[in-house]
Amino acid sequence: MSRVTDVAPAASAAALAHFESQFSFETDCWDVHDSLSGGAADFVLLDVRGTEKYAAGHVPGAVDLAQRKIIGSRMAQFPQGTVFVTYCAGPHCNGAARAAIRLARLGLPVKIMSGGITGWLDEGFALAQSQASN
């Protein structure tokens, strides 16, 4: 037996439930780009890395909102039912997950853009540079 099969794979029904549920929690850079560029963005994309990093380069259309600034009064500016998608630097960063926790604790619908800025750049998508928005 190899280390891969040392622990048997889950039953197909359990694997299906697991992998299908991932889409409730995550989206990817390609789908975000497709939605933003096609005018079908039915979500607010939050760059949670911090103002300085946002200004240096961010996903076009993203809102600068550091995860520590995600509080009820700040989020009340968005219409009820708004879906939020968070991203940070990339797979080595847990800022997107921390932001998602804060949003979920506020009762807001949230997903993470897996890959973050690293994934965005890996897909060949451009970053925008601008003054920070907050």
trRosetta pair geometry for C-beta under 8 A, 3 or more apart (Angstrom, degrees):
i j d omega theta_ij theta_ji phi_ij phi_ji
1 5 5.4 -123 -157 88 90 96
1 6 5.3 118 139 -89 122 61
2 5 5.4 71 53 25 82 88
2 6 6.8 -108 99 -35 39 83
3 6 5.3 -23 -138 -7 34 125
5 8 6.9 26 -169 -101 71 47
5 9 7.7 -45 -122 -27 73 84
9 15 6.8 10 165 -72 103 132
10 14 4.1 -110 167 92 120 119
10 15 4.6 155 81 -58 110 81
10 18 6.8 83 64 -3 165 142
11 14 4.7 84 59 12 82 105
11 15 6.9 -152 90 -8 38 89
12 15 5.6 -56 -143 38 31 112
12 16 6.1 35 157 -23 66 105
13 16 5.7 -51 -148 34 29 114
13 17 6.5 29 154 -17 62 106
14 17 5.8 -53 -148 37 32 111
14 18 6.2 33 153 -20 65 108
15 18 5.7 -57 -147 37 30 113
15 19 6.1 16 162 -9 67 111
16 19 6.4 -62 -140 43 24 100
16 20 5.9 21 164 -15 63 114
17 20 6.1 -59 -140 41 22 108
17 21 6.2 24 160 -23 61 111
18 21 6.0 -64 -153 32 23 109
18 22 7.2 35 150 -34 59 96
19 22 5.7 -34 -159 8 39 118
20 23 6.4 -51 -174 22 44 109
21 24 5.4 -44 -167 23 56 117
21 25 7.1 34 146 -6 74 107
22 25 5.9 -73 -158 46 40 102
22 26 5.6 -28 169 35 81 111
23 26 6.8 -76 -112 63 29 70
23 27 7.5 59 -151 -87 66 61
24 111 7.6 -149 151 -99 32 102
25 100 8.0 65 -164 -175 84 152
25 111 6.1 143 168 -130 25 74
25 112 6.7 1 153 20 75 95
26 111 5.9 149 -107 -172 15 96
26 112 5.2 -31 -109 65 76 85
26 113 7.6 125 -161 -110 73 16
26 114 4.9 32 -167 -36 126 111
27 31 4.9 -110 -179 78 105 131
27 32 6.0 117 119 -52 123 89
27 85 6.1 -42 38 -129 126 129
27 111 5.2 63 -8 137 96 140
27 112 7.5 180 29 84 65 40
27 113 5.7 -32 76 -105 87 63
27 114 7.2 -171 80 8 33 84
28 31 5.3 92 57 13 72 100
28 32 7.1 -136 101 -4 36 92
28 113 6.9 95 -147 -161 17 68
28 114 5.4 -37 -103 55 70 98
28 115 6.4 55 -151 5 78 125
28 119 7.0 -116 -166 162 81 143
29 32 5.7 -58 -146 39 33 111
29 33 6.0 33 156 -19 68 108
29 113 6.2 84 -78 175 59 108
29 114 7.6 -100 -25 77 77 61
29 115 5.1 -69 -29 75 115 138
29 119 4.4 -175 -29 126 135 105
29 120 4.7 -166 -139 -86 133 57
29 122 7.7 125 44 59 160 90
29 123 5.0 -162 108 -12 130 145
29 125 6.7 -153 165 13 116 141
30 33 5.8 -56 -148 38 27 111
30 34 6.2 28 154 -20 64 109
30 123 5.9 -171 -73 -130 77 145
31 34 5.6 -51 -143 37 31 114
31 35 6.3 31 157 -18 64 106
32 35 5.9 -58 -149 38 28 109
32 36 6.2 22 157 -14 65 111
32 45 6.5 93 -159 -101 122 131
32 59 7.2 -15 134 -172 132 152
32 85 6.5 -177 -106 132 119 159
32 113 5.3 5 -43 -120 149 127
33 36 5.9 -59 -142 41 28 107
33 37 5.8 12 166 -7 67 114
33 120 7.6 142 -61 -135 114 84
33 123 6.9 -156 -14 118 153 149
33 125 5.3 -126 -103 -99 139 146
34 37 6.4 -61 -135 45 21 100
34 38 5.8 7 167 -6 61 122
34 40 7.9 -20 129 53 74 116
35 38 6.2 -67 -136 47 20 101
35 40 4.9 -97 -147 83 69 86
35 41 4.8 107 142 -87 100 62
35 42 7.4 -94 -167 14 127 69
35 43 7.4 30 135 30 153 105
36 41 5.1 42 -94 -67 56 124
36 45 7.3 -18 -78 -20 125 145
36 59 7.7 -173 -37 159 171 107
36 60 6.8 140 154 89 142 90
36 61 5.0 -171 -145 34 126 160
41 45 7.4 -65 -156 -22 130 105
41 61 6.8 -148 -78 168 171 148
42 83 6.6 45 122 37 78 122
43 82 7.4 111 -142 178 47 73
43 83 4.2 -61 -110 91 91 99
43 84 6.6 149 -172 -104 94 14
43 85 5.0 57 145 -14 139 106
43 111 7.7 -43 -141 37 153 111
44 63 6.0 -5 176 4 103 132
44 78 6.3 -87 -16 -124 157 139
44 82 5.6 15 -3 172 117 121
44 83 7.3 162 19 84 69 50
44 84 5.3 -29 68 -109 92 69
44 85 7.2 179 84 25 42 73
45 59 6.1 -81 145 91 145 131
45 61 5.9 67 41 111 130 92
45 62 4.4 -80 111 -107 108 72
45 63 6.7 146 82 12 58 77
45 84 7.9 143 -97 -162 19 59
45 85 5.0 -26 -108 70 65 103
45 87 7.1 -4 -172 7 94 110
45 113 7.2 26 -139 -34 101 140
46 62 6.7 113 -136 -165 8 90
46 63 5.5 -35 -107 67 61 94
46 65 4.9 -55 -151 53 107 112
46 70 7.8 49 -175 -85 158 119
46 84 5.7 10 -9 -170 121 107
46 85 6.8 170 21 81 75 46
46 86 4.9 -26 71 -105 106 68
46 87 7.3 160 83 23 57 64
46 99 6.4 -161 107 165 133 147
47 53 7.8 -152 160 102 117 97
47 54 5.0 127 109 -107 137 101
47 58 4.8 -44 -81 -144 164 122
47 59 6.6 176 -73 29 111 90
47 62 4.2 75 -31 148 104 136
47 63 6.8 -175 20 77 80 38
47 64 5.6 -30 68 -102 108 51
47 65 7.2 119 62 31 56 61
47 87 6.3 -29 -109 69 56 89
47 88 7.9 121 -163 -99 57 38
48 65 6.3 -30 -98 90 68 68
48 66 5.8 92 -165 -144 60 31
48 67 4.3 54 -175 -51 124 83
48 70 7.6 -21 -120 -36 116 122
48 86 5.3 9 -15 -160 130 104
48 87 7.0 162 19 70 88 36
48 88 5.5 -50 70 -81 94 85
48 95 5.0 -178 104 150 109 108
48 96 6.2 150 42 -91 129 50
48 98 7.5 -176 143 74 146 93
48 99 4.1 -105 -101 -59 164 149
49 53 4.1 -76 124 84 125 140
49 54 6.3 162 65 -53 99 75
49 66 7.2 -75 82 -108 22 75
49 88 5.3 131 -76 -146 84 67
49 89 6.0 104 -109 -53 123 76
49 93 7.8 -7 -104 176 93 159
49 95 6.2 101 -93 106 54 165
49 117 7.5 6 -50 -25 150 130
50 53 5.1 76 67 19 86 104
50 54 6.7 -152 94 -12 38 94
50 66 4.9 43 -94 -97 55 116
51 54 5.4 -56 -143 36 29 116
51 55 6.3 29 161 -20 66 105
51 64 5.7 71 -108 175 64 135
51 66 6.9 -57 -29 -41 73 113
51 132 3.9 31 -159 -135 93 160
51 134 6.4 -120 -92 62 112 88
52 55 6.0 -55 -151 34 27 109
52 56 6.6 26 152 -19 62 108
52 132 7.5 -35 -59 -60 27 137
53 56 5.6 -55 -148 35 35 114
53 57 7.6 -55 174 51 62 66
53 58 7.7 102 127 -73 71 92
53 89 7.6 -68 -173 -82 154 92
54 58 4.8 14 -153 -61 64 135
54 62 7.5 -138 -140 104 102 117
54 64 4.0 77 -174 -110 170 111
54 132 5.2 90 84 -114 120 90
54 133 7.5 -89 143 14 144 84
55 58 7.8 22 -41 -19 14 112
55 64 7.8 26 -48 -98 68 148
55 129 6.9 47 167 -163 50 73
55 130 6.5 -108 -135 83 62 44
55 131 6.2 -4 -122 -142 107 25
55 132 4.7 -61 -59 -50 103 84
56 129 6.6 -40 175 -124 21 99
57 117 7.3 98 110 -147 101 131
57 127 3.7 39 -173 139 99 148
57 128 7.2 145 -148 69 54 33
57 129 5.5 -33 -86 -81 61 85
58 62 4.9 -120 157 60 115 129
58 64 7.1 -96 -85 -77 167 87
58 117 7.7 -81 -124 -98 45 113
58 127 6.1 115 43 -164 18 97
58 128 5.8 -38 67 62 74 84
58 129 7.7 129 17 -93 73 38
58 130 7.6 -66 35 33 112 94
59 62 4.3 88 68 -31 89 124
59 87 6.8 59 -7 57 137 148
59 117 7.4 -140 -44 -100 89 72
59 120 5.8 -125 -87 -122 102 156
59 125 7.6 20 -126 124 85 132
59 127 6.8 -65 -77 -123 34 70
59 128 7.3 19 133 17 15 96
60 126 7.3 32 -26 92 118 89
60 127 7.5 168 -38 -161 75 31
60 128 4.2 105 -88 -31 76 125
61 128 7.9 120 -6 2 50 145
62 87 7.4 -77 -121 45 139 114
63 133 6.2 -91 -154 74 64 150
64 132 4.9 -156 144 -160 176 82
64 133 4.4 152 30 40 108 91
64 134 5.2 -144 98 4 103 98
65 69 5.7 -130 -169 82 72 114
65 70 6.3 84 150 -73 114 82
65 74 7.4 145 -145 153 122 135
65 99 7.9 111 106 -140 95 130
65 134 6.4 99 -91 -33 60 150
66 69 4.8 81 65 7 83 108
66 70 7.9 -134 99 -23 47 80
66 134 7.9 -129 3 66 86 144
67 70 5.7 -36 -160 2 44 117
67 86 7.5 59 -92 -153 99 137
67 88 8.0 -20 -37 -82 123 116
67 95 5.4 -160 -19 -169 137 82
67 98 4.8 66 168 104 159 104
67 99 3.8 -113 -110 -76 101 85
67 102 6.1 152 -173 6 84 142
69 74 6.1 114 154 -82 82 174
69 134 7.0 118 139 146 167 161
70 74 6.6 -129 -136 76 31 132
70 75 6.5 44 -163 -55 74 114
70 99 5.8 121 -20 -146 152 78
70 102 4.2 106 92 120 127 139
70 103 6.1 -66 178 -62 142 74
70 106 7.4 -126 154 -15 97 141
71 74 4.9 86 57 11 76 107
71 75 7.0 -162 87 -5 33 93
71 102 7.9 -60 -73 179 42 121
71 106 8.0 149 -169 -85 25 134
72 75 5.9 -66 -142 42 27 103
72 76 6.3 42 157 -39 65 101
72 106 5.6 177 -90 -130 75 116
73 76 5.7 -41 -151 12 31 120
74 77 6.8 -44 176 6 41 109
75 78 5.9 -45 -175 26 61 110
75 103 7.3 149 -109 -121 149 78
75 106 5.8 77 53 149 160 161
75 108 6.2 -98 179 -57 146 151
78 82 4.3 -67 155 14 121 160
78 84 8.0 57 136 -69 175 104
79 82 5.3 119 66 -49 72 102
81 109 7.3 15 -163 11 45 125
82 108 7.2 -16 74 -156 82 109
82 109 7.5 -170 97 51 41 96
83 109 4.7 -49 -112 101 71 116
83 110 7.3 165 -167 -87 63 30
83 111 7.1 16 174 5 106 100
84 103 5.4 -125 63 -141 144 157
84 108 6.0 34 6 140 122 122
84 109 6.9 150 21 91 73 60
84 110 4.7 -20 71 -108 96 81
84 111 7.5 177 93 30 52 60
85 110 7.3 156 -88 -159 31 62
85 111 5.1 -18 -110 72 79 90
85 112 7.1 127 -162 -129 68 11
85 113 5.3 67 164 -44 110 97
86 95 7.8 -140 160 124 117 75
86 96 4.4 154 119 -150 101 76
86 97 8.0 -175 93 -46 134 21
86 99 4.2 170 -140 91 152 128
86 100 5.3 -138 30 -57 139 81
86 103 7.2 -165 -42 -6 127 140
86 110 6.5 14 -10 -168 106 112
86 111 7.6 -176 21 92 71 42
86 112 5.5 -37 66 -112 87 65
86 113 6.9 -154 85 11 35 82
87 96 5.2 -7 -126 -97 24 125
87 112 7.0 119 -85 -169 56 67
87 113 4.1 -31 -75 56 111 114
87 115 7.9 -22 -139 78 115 61
87 116 4.6 151 -176 -122 93 63
87 117 6.9 130 145 -38 118 63
87 120 7.7 68 173 -36 157 122
88 93 4.2 -133 115 118 126 132
88 94 7.4 6 42 78 161 14
88 95 3.4 127 -100 64 146 111
88 96 4.4 -131 -6 -35 97 84
88 99 7.6 163 -55 1 104 124
88 116 4.9 -47 72 -119 51 136
88 117 7.5 -75 127 -3 33 93
89 92 6.8 -48 98 68 113 87
89 93 4.0 113 46 -28 97 150
89 95 7.0 83 3 24 82 126
89 116 5.3 45 92 139 21 150
89 117 5.5 -44 -146 34 39 112
89 118 6.5 48 151 -25 63 100
90 93 5.7 92 50 13 48 105
90 115 6.2 -25 -139 176 75 42
90 116 4.0 -133 -79 62 38 119
90 117 5.9 -80 -54 57 87 70
90 118 2.9 33 -102 9 138 126
90 119 6.3 152 -128 -16 87 78
91 114 7.6 33 -87 -175 85 78
91 115 6.5 -14 -48 -112 88 39
91 116 7.1 -152 -32 18 44 109
91 118 6.5 -82 5 67 79 142
91 119 7.5 97 -37 -47 90 103
92 118 7.8 77 15 -20 93 156
93 96 7.0 86 107 -1 98 89
93 116 6.1 39 52 -46 121 171
94 97 4.9 -50 -169 43 77 116
94 98 5.8 83 130 -27 85 98
95 98 5.5 -53 -144 37 34 113
95 99 6.2 34 157 -18 67 105
96 99 5.8 -54 -148 38 30 111
96 100 6.3 34 151 -22 64 106
96 112 4.6 98 146 -141 121 107
96 113 6.9 -121 -140 46 147 67
96 116 6.2 -143 -35 -83 135 104
97 100 5.4 -50 -145 35 33 115
97 101 6.5 39 153 -23 64 100
97 112 6.4 -7 -76 -88 61 147
98 101 5.7 -50 -153 30 31 114
98 102 6.7 32 150 -18 63 103
99 102 5.6 -53 -152 34 36 112
99 103 6.4 33 152 -16 67 106
99 110 7.8 -162 122 -162 80 144
100 103 5.7 -54 -146 39 32 110
100 104 6.1 32 155 -19 66 108
100 110 4.7 168 -140 132 77 135
100 111 7.5 -30 -118 169 122 7
100 112 5.4 -56 -57 -63 143 96
101 104 5.8 -56 -144 39 28 110
101 105 6.3 31 155 -21 64 107
102 105 5.8 -55 -150 34 28 112
102 106 6.7 22 152 -14 61 107
103 106 5.7 -62 -155 39 33 109
103 108 4.4 -81 -180 72 87 115
103 109 7.9 -43 147 78 117 19
103 110 4.1 107 98 -61 137 145
104 107 7.6 53 -178 -72 35 16
104 108 6.9 -103 -80 58 27 66
104 110 5.7 -101 -57 33 80 126
113 116 6.6 120 95 -84 93 39
113 119 7.5 -162 143 70 90 135
113 120 8.0 33 142 -59 131 101
114 119 6.5 91 118 -47 59 169
115 118 5.9 -129 177 80 70 80
115 119 1.8 38 157 -41 126 153
115 120 6.7 148 119 -27 110 57
115 122 6.8 -107 -168 37 126 125
115 123 7.9 73 140 -26 156 109
116 119 5.8 109 48 17 43 98
116 120 7.0 -76 128 -6 36 99
117 120 5.3 -53 -146 34 35 118
117 121 6.3 30 158 -14 68 105
117 127 7.3 26 -147 -94 102 126
118 121 6.1 -60 -151 40 27 105
118 122 6.2 30 151 -22 63 110
119 122 5.3 -53 -143 36 33 116
119 123 6.5 33 157 -20 65 103
120 123 6.1 -60 -159 32 27 109
120 125 5.0 -78 180 65 78 119
120 127 7.2 91 121 -77 131 87
121 124 7.6 56 -180 -71 38 18
121 125 7.0 -102 -88 57 29 71
121 127 7.3 -18 -79 -40 93 108
130 133 7.9 32 107 -51 119 85
